[in-house]
């Protein structure tokens, strides 16, 4: 059996300390996860201000429901799941063209090319993807979550994550190719 890495153990301990109501633990939790959660939400929304609003609501939900975290080892996927539910509610309340739930359940086509691209172009290409594909790629490549954790966050089987990831990478590669072609002209 593989020994847990120190970061995982620290997060597990942090979750346990938060459930005991330790103020310093809550501050440490926010300090560790605020930036990655904001980044995830920012990639899903149109503006930074909107992402901050959703992040604040996410923290309210986290603070009020951390006791529902069954396994402290699953802290990160649980936090992203809370953020995802708040995001879905926010989008449906704001009457977007389609709710996040509908878009997240679709399997539109597109994945990342293996060659190195300008980060600015990659972010521009991500913004053009349907939200379901963008979410997968952000969680995997930018938030560095493993496939199992993404499956937990999205509440879908790992095989479905793999399939959707394949399509998302292809779509992103297609968009990046178009952007590269425009840049070369």
Residue frames as a rotation matrix with the C-alpha (Angstrom) as fourth column:
UNK 1
0.580 0.815 0.000 0.00
0.815 -0.580 0.000 0.00
0.000 0.000 -1.000 0.00
UNK 2
-0.181 -0.640 0.747 1.30
0.625 -0.661 -0.414 3.42
0.759 0.392 0.520 -0.98
UNK 3
-0.369 -0.026 -0.929 1.95
0.860 -0.388 -0.330 5.89
-0.352 -0.921 0.165 1.84
UNK 4
0.710 0.671 0.214 -0.09
0.704 -0.667 -0.243 9.10
-0.020 0.323 -0.946 1.60
UNK 5
-0.175 -0.781 0.599 1.86
0.678 -0.537 -0.502 12.14
0.714 0.319 0.624 0.53
UNK 6
-0.721 -0.209 -0.660 2.47
0.675 -0.426 -0.602 14.92
-0.155 -0.880 0.449 3.11
UNK 7
-0.910 0.412 0.046 0.17
-0.376 -0.866 0.329 17.38
0.175 0.282 0.943 1.32
UNK 8
-0.175 0.874 -0.454 -2.73
-0.076 0.448 0.891 14.89
0.982 0.190 -0.012 1.47
UNK 9
-0.198 0.038 -0.979 -2.11
0.889 0.428 -0.163 14.31
0.413 -0.903 -0.119 5.16
UNK 10
-0.944 -0.167 -0.284 -2.02
0.273 -0.879 -0.391 18.06
-0.185 -0.447 0.875 5.82
UNK 11
-0.661 0.750 0.012 -5.31
-0.512 -0.463 0.723 18.53
0.548 0.472 0.691 4.00
UNK 12
-0.046 0.628 -0.777 -6.91
0.373 0.732 0.569 15.66
0.927 -0.264 -0.268 5.89
UNK 13
-0.469 -0.213 -0.857 -5.79
0.883 -0.097 -0.459 17.14
0.015 -0.972 0.234 9.20
UNK 14
-0.994 0.111 0.003 -7.00
-0.111 -0.990 0.083 20.56
0.012 0.082 0.997 8.08
UNK 15
-0.327 0.929 -0.177 -10.46
-0.255 0.093 0.962 19.16
0.910 0.359 0.207 7.32
UNK 16
0.005 0.294 -0.956 -10.61
0.770 0.609 0.192 17.49
0.639 -0.736 -0.223 10.72
UNK 17
-0.756 -0.344 -0.557 -9.53
0.631 -0.611 -0.479 20.68
-0.175 -0.713 0.679 12.48
UNK 18
-0.852 0.498 0.160 -12.18
-0.355 -0.775 0.524 22.68
0.385 0.389 0.837 10.62
UNK 19
-0.041 0.886 -0.462 -14.90
0.114 0.464 0.879 20.25
0.993 -0.017 -0.120 11.68
UNK 20
-0.138 -0.081 -0.987 -13.77
0.971 0.188 -0.151 20.87
0.197 -0.979 0.052 15.27
UNK 21
0.801 0.588 0.111 -14.34
0.571 -0.806 0.155 24.60
0.181 -0.061 -0.982 14.72
UNK 22
0.067 -0.859 -0.508 -10.73
0.747 -0.294 0.596 25.80
-0.661 -0.419 0.622 14.92
UNK 23
0.814 0.295 -0.501 -10.61
0.011 -0.870 -0.493 29.35
-0.581 0.396 -0.711 13.54
UNK 24
-0.049 -0.927 -0.372 -6.97
-0.658 -0.250 0.710 29.02
-0.751 0.279 -0.598 12.45
UNK 25
-0.556 -0.100 0.825 -7.89
0.354 0.869 0.344 25.91
-0.751 0.484 -0.448 10.48
UNK 26
0.534 0.802 0.267 -10.64
0.657 -0.196 -0.728 27.77
-0.532 0.564 -0.632 8.62
UNK 27
0.653 -0.365 -0.664 -8.19
-0.462 -0.886 0.032 30.53
-0.600 0.286 -0.747 7.78
UNK 28
-0.458 -0.867 0.199 -5.68
-0.415 0.406 0.814 27.97
-0.786 0.290 -0.545 6.54
UNK 29
-0.156 0.508 0.847 -8.39
0.673 0.683 -0.286 26.28
-0.723 0.525 -0.448 4.46
UNK 30
0.862 0.477 -0.169 -9.28
0.245 -0.685 -0.686 29.55
-0.443 0.550 -0.708 2.76
UNK 31
0.310 -0.829 -0.465 -5.61
-0.665 -0.539 0.517 30.43
-0.679 0.149 -0.719 2.29
UNK 32
-0.572 -0.597 0.563 -4.89
-0.095 0.730 0.677 27.11
-0.815 0.334 -0.474 0.61
UNK 33
-0.413 0.481 0.774 -7.96
0.789 0.613 0.039 26.81
-0.456 0.626 -0.633 -1.60
UNK 34
0.322 0.624 -0.712 -9.12
0.163 -0.777 -0.608 30.34
-0.933 0.080 -0.352 -2.37
UNK 35
-0.251 -0.507 -0.824 -6.78
-0.703 -0.490 0.515 30.88
-0.666 0.708 -0.234 -5.31
UNK 36
-0.983 -0.133 0.130 -7.37
-0.011 0.739 0.674 27.50
-0.185 0.661 -0.727 -7.03
UNK 37
-0.256 0.960 0.115 -11.15
0.799 0.277 -0.534 27.70
-0.544 -0.045 -0.838 -6.51
UNK 38
0.257 0.303 -0.918 -11.21
-0.145 -0.927 -0.347 31.26
-0.956 0.222 -0.194 -7.83
UNK 39
-0.643 -0.578 -0.502 -9.20
-0.591 -0.042 0.805 30.21
-0.487 0.815 -0.315 -10.86
UNK 40
-0.835 0.408 0.370 -11.60
0.498 0.845 0.193 27.34
-0.234 0.345 -0.909 -11.55
UNK 41
0.127 0.957 -0.259 -14.65
0.700 -0.272 -0.660 29.61
-0.702 -0.097 -0.705 -11.21
UNK 42
-0.008 -0.192 -0.981 -13.05
-0.372 -0.910 0.181 32.38
-0.928 0.366 -0.065 -13.27
UNK 43
-0.921 -0.365 -0.139 -12.58
-0.273 0.347 0.897 29.98
-0.279 0.864 -0.419 -16.17
UNK 44
-0.611 0.758 0.227 -16.25
0.775 0.631 -0.021 28.98
-0.159 0.163 -0.974 -15.96
UNK 45
0.386 0.787 -0.482 -17.66
0.696 -0.591 -0.407 32.53
-0.605 -0.178 -0.776 -15.81
UNK 46
0.555 -0.067 0.829 -17.47
0.724 -0.451 -0.521 35.60
0.409 0.890 -0.202 -17.99
UNK 47
0.360 -0.396 0.845 -16.02
-0.202 -0.917 -0.344 38.04
0.911 -0.047 -0.410 -15.50
UNK 48
-0.618 -0.721 -0.312 -13.80
0.217 0.225 -0.950 38.29
0.755 -0.655 0.018 -12.47
UNK 49
-0.666 0.422 0.615 -16.44
-0.726 -0.556 -0.404 40.07
0.171 -0.716 0.677 -10.37
UNK 50
0.418 0.861 -0.289 -18.92
-0.788 0.502 0.357 37.29
0.452 0.079 0.888 -11.06
UNK 51
0.116 -0.473 -0.873 -16.32
0.161 0.876 -0.454 34.69
0.980 -0.088 0.178 -10.05
UNK 52
-0.866 -0.435 0.248 -15.71
-0.135 -0.274 -0.952 36.48
0.482 -0.858 0.179 -6.74
UNK 53
-0.172 0.892 0.417 -19.45
-0.974 -0.218 0.065 36.48
0.149 -0.395 0.907 -6.00
UNK 54
0.628 0.402 -0.667 -19.68
-0.403 0.900 0.163 32.75
0.666 0.167 0.727 -6.68
UNK 55
-0.297 -0.815 -0.497 -16.54
0.201 0.455 -0.867 32.08
0.933 -0.358 0.029 -4.65
UNK 56
-0.764 0.049 0.643 -17.95
-0.583 -0.480 -0.656 33.93
0.276 -0.876 0.395 -1.66
UNK 57
0.331 0.938 0.105 -21.16
-0.931 0.306 0.200 31.89
0.156 -0.164 0.974 -1.85
UNK 58
0.352 -0.306 -0.884 -19.03
-0.077 0.932 -0.354 28.77
0.933 0.193 0.305 -2.14
UNK 59
-0.728 -0.686 0.006 -17.23
-0.032 0.026 -0.999 29.62
0.685 -0.727 -0.041 1.11
UNK 60
-0.341 0.697 0.631 -20.55
-0.939 -0.291 -0.185 30.24
0.055 -0.655 0.754 2.86
UNK 61
0.653 0.613 -0.445 -21.71
-0.623 0.769 0.146 26.78
0.432 0.182 0.883 1.77
UNK 62
-0.030 -0.757 -0.653 -18.41
0.078 0.649 -0.757 25.19
0.997 -0.073 0.040 2.76
UNK 63
-0.809 -0.317 0.495 -18.52
-0.403 -0.314 -0.860 26.74
0.428 -0.895 0.127 6.22
UNK 64
-0.120 0.863 0.490 -22.09
-0.985 -0.043 -0.166 25.63
-0.123 -0.503 0.856 6.76
UNK 65
0.809 0.563 -0.171 -21.73
-0.587 0.794 -0.160 22.10
0.046 0.230 0.972 5.41
UNK 66
-0.156 -0.947 -0.281 -18.21
-0.840 0.277 -0.466 20.86
0.519 0.163 -0.839 6.09
UNK 67
-0.335 0.092 0.938 -19.67
-0.737 0.595 -0.322 18.41
-0.587 -0.799 -0.131 8.60
UNK 68
0.734 0.674 0.077 -21.19
-0.460 0.578 -0.674 16.57
-0.499 0.459 0.735 5.60
UNK 69
0.173 -0.765 -0.621 -17.69
-0.864 0.186 -0.469 15.69
0.474 0.617 -0.628 4.36
UNK 70
0.949 0.315 0.016 -17.65
-0.292 0.857 0.424 11.94
0.120 -0.407 0.906 5.06
UNK 71
0.613 -0.790 0.022 -13.99
0.786 0.612 0.086 11.35
-0.081 -0.035 0.996 4.28
UNK 72
0.710 -0.356 -0.607 -11.48
-0.073 -0.895 0.440 14.11
-0.700 -0.268 -0.662 5.17
UNK 73
-0.339 -0.860 0.383 -9.09
0.349 0.263 0.899 12.60
-0.874 0.438 0.211 2.59
UNK 74
-0.198 0.375 0.905 -11.52
0.980 0.059 0.190 13.78
0.018 0.925 -0.379 -0.11
UNK 75
-0.010 0.193 -0.981 -11.36
0.503 -0.847 -0.172 17.46
-0.864 -0.495 -0.089 0.90
UNK 76
-0.757 -0.362 -0.544 -10.27
-0.208 -0.656 0.726 18.87
-0.620 0.662 0.421 -2.47
UNK 77
-0.861 0.490 0.135 -12.85
0.323 0.322 0.890 17.02
0.392 0.810 -0.436 -4.62
UNK 78
-0.093 0.855 -0.510 -15.52
0.989 0.021 -0.145 17.88
-0.114 -0.518 -0.848 -2.05
UNK 79
-0.241 -0.062 -0.969 -14.61
0.252 -0.968 0.000 21.61
-0.937 -0.244 0.249 -2.21
UNK 80
-0.949 -0.119 -0.293 -14.70
-0.245 -0.306 0.920 21.61
-0.200 0.944 0.261 -6.01
UNK 81
-0.617 0.787 -0.007 -18.05
0.700 0.553 0.452 19.81
0.359 0.274 -0.892 -5.88
UNK 82
0.027 0.590 -0.807 -19.46
0.784 -0.513 -0.350 22.52
-0.620 -0.623 -0.476 -3.60
UNK 83
-0.521 -0.299 -0.799 -18.10
-0.159 -0.886 0.435 25.21
-0.839 0.354 0.414 -5.94
UNK 84
-0.987 0.150 0.053 -19.60
0.095 0.286 0.954 23.41
0.128 0.946 -0.296 -8.92
UNK 85
-0.264 0.948 -0.177 -23.06
0.960 0.276 0.046 23.24
0.092 -0.158 -0.983 -7.31
UNK 86
0.027 0.220 -0.975 -22.93
0.424 -0.886 -0.188 26.94
-0.905 -0.409 -0.117 -6.38
UNK 87
-0.813 -0.395 -0.429 -21.81
-0.225 -0.466 0.856 27.73
-0.537 0.792 0.290 -9.93
UNK 88
-0.796 0.570 0.205 -24.70
0.534 0.501 0.681 25.73
0.286 0.652 -0.703 -11.42
UNK 89
0.074 0.848 -0.525 -27.18
0.949 -0.222 -0.224 27.52
-0.307 -0.481 -0.821 -9.18
UNK 90
-0.241 -0.255 -0.936 -25.66
0.109 -0.966 0.235 30.90
-0.964 -0.046 0.261 -10.03
UNK 91
-0.975 -0.182 -0.125 -25.87
-0.104 -0.123 0.987 30.25
-0.195 0.976 0.101 -13.76
UNK 92
-0.517 0.849 0.113 -29.44
0.786 0.418 0.455 29.01
0.339 0.323 -0.884 -13.62
UNK 93
0.128 0.547 -0.827 -30.49
0.788 -0.563 -0.251 31.99
-0.603 -0.619 -0.503 -11.48
UNK 94
-0.319 -0.339 -0.885 -28.89
-0.173 -0.897 0.406 34.34
-0.932 0.283 0.227 -13.97
UNK 95
0.610 0.753 0.247 -30.79
0.071 0.259 -0.963 32.70
-0.789 0.605 0.105 -16.83
UNK 96
-0.499 -0.794 -0.346 -27.88
-0.461 -0.094 0.882 32.01
-0.734 0.600 -0.319 -19.15
UNK 97
-0.251 0.384 -0.889 -28.71
-0.934 0.145 0.327 30.59
0.254 0.912 0.322 -22.54
UNK 98
0.405 0.309 -0.861 -28.47
-0.078 0.949 0.304 27.16
0.911 -0.056 0.408 -20.95
UNK 99
0.836 -0.089 0.541 -27.92
-0.548 -0.095 0.831 26.13
-0.023 -0.991 -0.129 -17.37
UNK 100
-0.206 -0.977 0.064 -24.59
-0.979 0.205 -0.020 24.69
0.006 -0.067 -0.998 -16.30
UNK 101
-0.148 0.199 0.969 -26.29
-0.406 0.881 -0.243 21.40
-0.902 -0.429 -0.049 -15.51
UNK 102
0.858 0.495 0.136 -27.47
-0.054 0.350 -0.935 20.98
-0.511 0.795 0.327 -19.10
UNK 103
0.645 -0.665 -0.376 -24.13
-0.683 -0.280 -0.674 21.98
0.343 0.692 -0.635 -20.55
UNK 104
-0.233 -0.795 0.560 -22.17
-0.942 0.327 0.071 19.80
-0.240 -0.511 -0.825 -18.17
UNK 105
0.108 0.349 0.931 -24.18
-0.206 0.924 -0.322 16.74
-0.973 -0.157 0.171 -19.17
UNK 106
0.922 0.196 -0.334 -23.48
-0.347 0.036 -0.937 17.21
-0.171 0.980 0.101 -22.87
UNK 107
0.208 -0.898 0.387 -20.60
0.411 0.439 0.799 15.61
-0.887 -0.008 0.461 -24.66
UNK 108
0.934 -0.003 -0.358 -19.46
-0.295 -0.572 -0.765 18.17
-0.203 0.820 -0.535 -27.23
UNK 109
0.770 -0.621 0.150 -16.28
0.637 0.730 -0.249 17.31
0.045 0.287 0.957 -29.14
UNK 110
0.723 -0.547 0.421 -12.60
-0.140 -0.714 -0.686 18.62
0.676 0.437 -0.593 -28.44
UNK 111
0.829 -0.426 -0.363 -8.96
0.534 0.405 0.743 17.84
-0.169 -0.809 0.563 -26.77
UNK 112
0.715 -0.598 -0.363 -5.53
-0.423 -0.783 0.456 19.59
-0.557 -0.173 -0.813 -26.12
UNK 113
0.796 -0.539 -0.273 -2.72
-0.106 0.321 -0.941 19.27
0.595 0.779 0.198 -28.63
UNK 114
0.717 -0.546 -0.432 0.50
0.694 0.509 0.509 17.90
-0.058 -0.665 0.744 -27.21
UNK 115
-0.177 -0.850 0.496 2.74
0.779 -0.429 -0.458 20.68
0.602 0.305 0.738 -28.51
UNK 116
-0.419 -0.079 -0.905 3.41
0.768 -0.562 -0.307 23.76
-0.484 -0.824 0.295 -26.42
UNK 117
0.128 0.532 0.837 1.18
0.784 -0.572 0.243 26.75
0.608 0.625 -0.490 -27.04
UNK 118
-0.743 -0.265 0.615 1.26
-0.031 -0.904 -0.427 30.33
0.668 -0.336 0.663 -25.93
UNK 119
-0.775 0.446 -0.447 -0.63
0.605 0.320 -0.729 30.42
-0.183 -0.836 -0.518 -22.59
UNK 120
-0.628 0.552 -0.548 -2.62
-0.406 -0.834 -0.375 33.43
-0.664 -0.013 0.747 -23.77
UNK 121
-0.499 0.424 -0.756 -3.87
-0.768 0.187 0.612 31.47
0.401 0.886 0.232 -26.79
UNK 122
-0.787 0.209 -0.580 -4.66
0.331 0.937 -0.111 28.44
0.521 -0.279 -0.807 -24.65
UNK 123
-0.713 0.541 -0.447 -6.80
0.358 -0.268 -0.894 30.59
-0.603 -0.798 -0.003 -22.33
UNK 124
-0.503 0.534 -0.679 -8.48
-0.769 -0.636 0.069 32.24
-0.395 0.557 0.731 -25.33
UNK 125
-0.609 0.246 -0.754 -9.20
-0.422 0.704 0.571 28.79
0.672 0.666 -0.325 -26.78
UNK 126
-0.863 0.292 -0.413 -10.53
0.502 0.590 -0.632 27.52
0.059 -0.753 -0.655 -23.45
UNK 127
-0.657 0.616 -0.434 -12.95
-0.190 -0.693 -0.696 30.44
-0.730 -0.375 0.572 -23.35
UNK 128
-0.439 0.476 -0.762 -14.38
-0.895 -0.158 0.416 29.30
0.078 0.865 0.496 -26.71
UNK 129
-0.874 0.080 -0.480 -15.15
0.038 0.995 0.098 25.77
0.485 0.067 -0.872 -25.53
UNK 130
0.281 0.960 0.002 -18.55
-0.128 0.035 0.991 24.75
0.951 -0.278 0.132 -24.20
UNK 131
0.211 -0.188 0.959 -18.55
-0.917 -0.377 0.128 25.01
0.338 -0.907 -0.252 -20.43
UNK 132
0.939 0.167 0.302 -18.63
-0.272 0.897 0.349 21.22
-0.212 -0.410 0.887 -19.97
UNK 133
0.665 -0.745 0.043 -15.40
0.570 0.469 -0.674 20.77
0.482 0.473 0.737 -21.89
UNK 134
0.139 -0.598 0.789 -13.78
-0.302 -0.784 -0.542 23.83
0.943 -0.163 -0.290 -20.35
UNK 135
0.611 0.164 0.774 -14.56
-0.787 0.017 0.617 22.53
0.088 -0.986 0.140 -16.87
UNK 136
0.965 -0.251 0.076 -12.92
0.243 0.965 0.099 19.15
-0.098 -0.077 0.992 -17.52
UNK 137
0.389 -0.872 0.298 -9.77
0.565 -0.030 -0.825 20.67
0.728 0.489 0.481 -18.95
UNK 138
0.190 -0.284 0.940 -9.48
-0.567 -0.813 -0.131 23.29
0.801 -0.508 -0.316 -16.20
UNK 139
0.792 0.158 0.589 -9.89
-0.599 0.386 0.702 20.69
-0.116 -0.909 0.400 -13.46
UNK 140
0.885 -0.435 0.163 -7.42
0.447 0.894 -0.039 18.27
-0.129 0.107 0.986 -15.04
UNK 141
0.254 -0.856 0.450 -4.70
0.780 -0.094 -0.619 20.46
0.572 0.508 0.644 -16.53
UNK 142
-0.090 -0.295 0.951 -4.92
-0.103 -0.947 -0.304 23.68
0.991 -0.125 0.055 -14.56
UNK 143
0.459 0.296 0.838 -6.17
-0.842 -0.155 0.516 22.49
0.283 -0.943 0.178 -11.17
UNK 144
-0.479 -0.811 -0.335 -4.21
-0.698 0.584 -0.415 19.23
0.532 0.034 -0.846 -11.46
UNK 145
0.076 0.573 0.816 -7.02
-0.853 0.461 -0.245 17.01
-0.516 -0.677 0.524 -10.15
UNK 146
-0.912 -0.352 0.212 -6.76
-0.221 0.855 0.469 13.29
-0.346 0.381 -0.857 -10.95
UNK 147
-0.681 0.658 -0.321 -9.48
-0.297 0.152 0.942 11.66
0.669 0.737 0.092 -13.05
UNK 148
-0.405 0.529 -0.746 -11.03
0.772 0.635 0.032 9.96
0.491 -0.562 -0.665 -10.01
UNK 149
-0.630 0.131 -0.765 -11.36
0.518 -0.664 -0.540 13.32
-0.579 -0.736 0.350 -8.22
UNK 150
-0.873 0.334 -0.355 -12.90
-0.484 -0.679 0.552 14.91
-0.056 0.654 0.755 -11.33
UNK 151
-0.554 0.689 -0.467 -15.40
0.185 0.649 0.738 12.05
0.811 0.323 -0.487 -11.47
UNK 152
-0.402 0.377 -0.835 -16.33
0.915 0.127 -0.383 12.78
-0.038 -0.918 -0.396 -7.86
UNK 153
-0.795 0.062 -0.603 -16.65
0.049 -0.985 -0.165 16.51
-0.604 -0.161 0.780 -8.47
UNK 154
-0.722 0.475 -0.503 -18.82
-0.679 -0.346 0.647 15.99
0.133 0.809 0.572 -11.55
UNK 155
-0.208 0.634 0.745 -20.68
-0.563 0.546 -0.621 13.00
-0.800 -0.548 0.243 -10.10
UNK 156
0.707 0.314 -0.634 -20.03
-0.704 0.406 -0.583 10.82
0.074 0.858 0.508 -13.15
UNK 157
0.864 -0.405 0.300 -18.06
0.299 0.891 0.341 7.58
-0.405 -0.205 0.891 -13.69
UNK 158
0.043 -0.953 -0.301 -14.31
-0.155 -0.304 0.940 7.78
-0.987 0.006 -0.160 -14.38
UNK 159
-0.418 -0.165 0.893 -14.88
0.741 0.506 0.440 6.20
-0.525 0.846 -0.090 -17.80
UNK 160
0.610 0.699 0.373 -17.22
0.793 -0.534 -0.294 9.05
-0.006 0.475 -0.880 -18.72
UNK 161
0.680 -0.465 -0.566 -14.59
-0.130 -0.837 0.532 11.57
-0.721 -0.288 -0.630 -17.57
UNK 162
-0.348 -0.882 0.319 -12.02
0.179 0.272 0.946 9.88
-0.920 0.386 0.063 -19.84
UNK 163
-0.131 0.392 0.910 -14.37
0.973 0.228 0.042 9.89
-0.191 0.891 -0.412 -22.81
UNK 164
0.863 0.505 -0.009 -15.37
0.500 -0.856 -0.134 13.52
-0.075 0.111 -0.991 -22.33
UNK 165
0.380 -0.819 -0.431 -11.73
-0.100 -0.499 0.861 14.47
-0.920 -0.284 -0.271 -21.77
UNK 166
-0.412 -0.504 0.759 -10.83
0.652 0.419 0.632 12.89
-0.636 0.755 0.156 -25.10
UNK 167
0.257 0.610 0.749 -13.46
0.948 -0.309 -0.073 14.97
0.187 0.729 -0.658 -26.89
UNK 168
0.913 0.076 -0.400 -12.55
0.224 -0.914 0.338 18.13
-0.341 -0.398 -0.852 -24.98
UNK 169
0.002 -0.992 -0.125 -8.87
0.132 -0.124 0.983 17.78
-0.991 -0.019 0.130 -25.88
UNK 170
-0.386 -0.100 0.917 -9.72
0.889 0.227 0.398 17.35
-0.248 0.969 0.001 -29.57
UNK 171
0.641 0.692 0.332 -11.99
0.746 -0.663 -0.059 20.41
0.179 0.285 -0.942 -29.57
UNK 172
0.729 -0.433 -0.530 -9.32
0.027 -0.756 0.654 22.50
-0.684 -0.491 -0.540 -27.87
UNK 173
-0.316 -0.878 0.359 -6.72
0.427 0.206 0.880 21.32
-0.847 0.432 0.310 -30.37
UNK 174
-0.012 0.409 0.912 -9.03
0.997 -0.063 0.042 22.34
0.075 0.910 -0.407 -33.22
UNK 175
0.924 0.378 -0.064 -9.54
0.383 -0.913 0.140 25.82
-0.005 -0.154 -0.988 -31.76
UNK 176
0.389 -0.862 -0.325 -5.81
0.019 -0.345 0.938 26.21
-0.921 -0.371 -0.118 -31.09
UNK 177
-0.342 -0.485 0.805 -5.05
0.790 0.315 0.525 25.22
-0.509 0.816 0.275 -34.69
UNK 178
0.447 0.591 0.672 -7.44
0.840 -0.535 -0.088 27.91
0.308 0.604 -0.735 -35.94
UNK 179
0.936 -0.121 -0.331 -5.86
0.080 -0.842 0.534 30.49
-0.343 -0.526 -0.778 -33.64
UNK 180
-0.002 -0.994 0.112 -2.36
0.283 0.107 0.953 29.48
-0.959 0.034 0.281 -34.78
UNK 181
-0.169 -0.007 0.986 -3.41
0.979 0.112 0.169 29.75
-0.111 0.994 -0.012 -38.44
UNK 182
0.816 0.509 0.275 -4.83
0.527 -0.850 0.010 33.25
0.239 0.137 -0.961 -37.85
UNK 183
0.715 -0.595 -0.369 -1.67
0.009 -0.519 0.855 34.28
-0.700 -0.614 -0.366 -36.01
UNK 184
-0.199 -0.848 0.492 0.56
0.568 0.309 0.763 33.11
-0.798 0.431 0.420 -38.88
UNK 185
0.323 0.403 0.856 -1.36
0.944 -0.206 -0.259 35.18
0.072 0.892 -0.447 -41.47
